[in-house]
Amino acid sequence: MKLKNQKTLKKSLLTSAIALCLPMGVQAANYSVTEPSDDGTGNFTGTLSWAIQQANSNPGFDTITLESDVFVGDVMKRLIDSDVTIQSDSTRRSINGNNYHRPLFIKSGTVTIQNVDIESGKAQGGSSDEGAPGAGLGGALFIYDGDVSINDVTFSNSTANGGFDLSNTYTRGGGGLFGDAGNYSGGGLFAAGSGNAGGYGGYGQYNQTETDFGKGGDYTGYIPGGHGGFGGGGGWPSGDGGFGGGGASNTGNNQAGNGGFGGGSPYAGSYGIYSGFPGYGGALNAGAGLGGAVFIRSGQVDISNSNFINNSATATNGAKGLGGGLFVLHSTTNSNNGTDASQQGMPAQLATVTGCGNLFSGNVATDDAGVIDNDDDVFDLGGVAENLTQLCPMQQNLLVTVSNDNGLGDTENTLSWAIKESNAIPGDDTITLATNVTITGVMKRLIDSNVTIQSDGIRRTISGNDQFRPLFIKSGQVTLNDFDVVNGLAQGGQGFTGGAGMGGSLFIYAGNVSINDLSFSDSLASGGVDNSSLEGGGGMFGDGDDGGGGLFASASGSAGGHGGFYDDFGRGGNASSSGANGHFGGGGGETPFQTVLGGYGGFGGGGGFGTLEGYGGFGGGSRRHTGFGATEHGAGMGGALFIRSGQVTITNTEFNGNQALATGGASGLGGGIFVVHTSTNGSASQQGMPSTLAYVSGCGNSFSGNSASHDAGTANNNDDLFDTGGRINHHYYSLCLHHERHSE
């Protein structure tokens, strides 16, 4: 999400820079729309089409302000082709397509549409008799290209329909994106063909370069007839449709015209070998309906806080109705095996579609597949669009005023509640400790967002109460400032084999983490022990039963321990015939079958019982293949801090009186800090091993009174830290410049 925010900032800076560089005398203008009825020609002052025409003529960054609701009573022949914002005045306004016309078409430009309702639009593909119908694309809005932002817009009751069969009219050209075929000519983007002349009806030569844009193919007297330009059907005989246009019928033993993207192609009857090739979504004698509300061909498009309600994409006779709310072009080629001419209008590059906070309701696509990228709401087979319904980023300032915290996040103003709230909505949040915190239950809310946790004006303490690990960072850009973490405990679970104790105060799974001016003291990471009366492996916290212990809770009978809020993350393996493996932090489940391996432990989990005992995860016990640092007992790693992966900066921080302990031949390593040093767990379970090791840097840190029961007494494996992978920058102990420690 930060990338999107950066994009918005860069876009604003670019806009400002361009505005400064515009020639003297060129200024942004505001055009007021005061006329409620619009014939789409731009010939009447105060209409929406007039305002679009004016903005296209002015090289500045313009604004069109709707001071009236707009009723589009005819084809909108003025396409947005400039840098412009369209918005309501102080009253929210609507643009209505009269159930017959598409209200808006963006050809190019940096375009913003905000705070308006676009309703009752219709993109009806042009029809034909002997030729093929065209496609209906984007009932409310067609985006050809541009840098487009759509914010707080409601698209409702709009439709995209494939063209019809005009039986007994003897029209031979192909239908266009709107216009019907003429007797021998193709329909156009705006108007029907007429005699030998392809349909058009627009104002042509957009930017004085594209003379055929929107034009249907002419009858030329030659084979093939004229091909359709963008949005145009082919001319008779055998002309290909342009993007969205249908192919023309044939003559003699010539092949009929092919359909452009979405366009149909004629069927040659008993001479079917001469039938044309339909465009994507089209069929023989049928055009597609794509994007009931919005069709996106190319460009940079951001759609946020908008609604798509009761829109539809329909087609008949074997053609497709796809993307009831939104259709995003998914290919740069038209999959019809046709000629180069039927590739007309296909973009060189696909769109990029971002957004958040959008609602889809009541939309219909007659031929959707009912899957996430092809359903009633959205067609995005190319995976071009991100999840448009995700919550939009917002900055939250969350205050912790309740001292006792059960770790569930169900009590307002506790630390776990603040972490839950920060995780729920993307954004750069701040959690301020306005009280000392005591953790009274397993901390089941993991930091999984961009957040700063800090003290208020008084230095605060988070205590694990000698029973629990206070903090776990799963992901995000996380900053921890100016507080103390004391009396934490990471106790590996007991089981058939023991789980690992990792990070008595803080476990860092991944993320970009900054730790500044903290104190970690009197915390313990202790490995779990084996217990022959249990058959599931111990987890990183929970004990085994028949199932494996979990990251947060003990197993219950055959069910692996869990108790968290992160799907399978942290879950122990169930007892089963196959001996289910533990997920991250979970022990393996047992199996009663003699020839089957017991469940493997996940990262930090012990292996489960089986005649062939399960393997241990990193730090987890096993009677067959132990995890690093373990035997049948689990290891104790990182009395204060365990770092699995990520970019971690630690400055001006104290590590005092922390311990890493293990028994039964297992290892207690890194009394202050343990940093994972390898991406492989030897011959044991590989679950949860990082693909990229951590990088740890910092300055001004101190260590005092820490102990590790099995350290080697070397520079990288001692009472204070374990870093045999050399992941800590050598300046780690150097003084930081310009540091003032906050007073107690």
Disulfide bonds with the S-S distance in Angstrom:
Cys356-Cys392 2.08
Cys699-Cys736 1.81
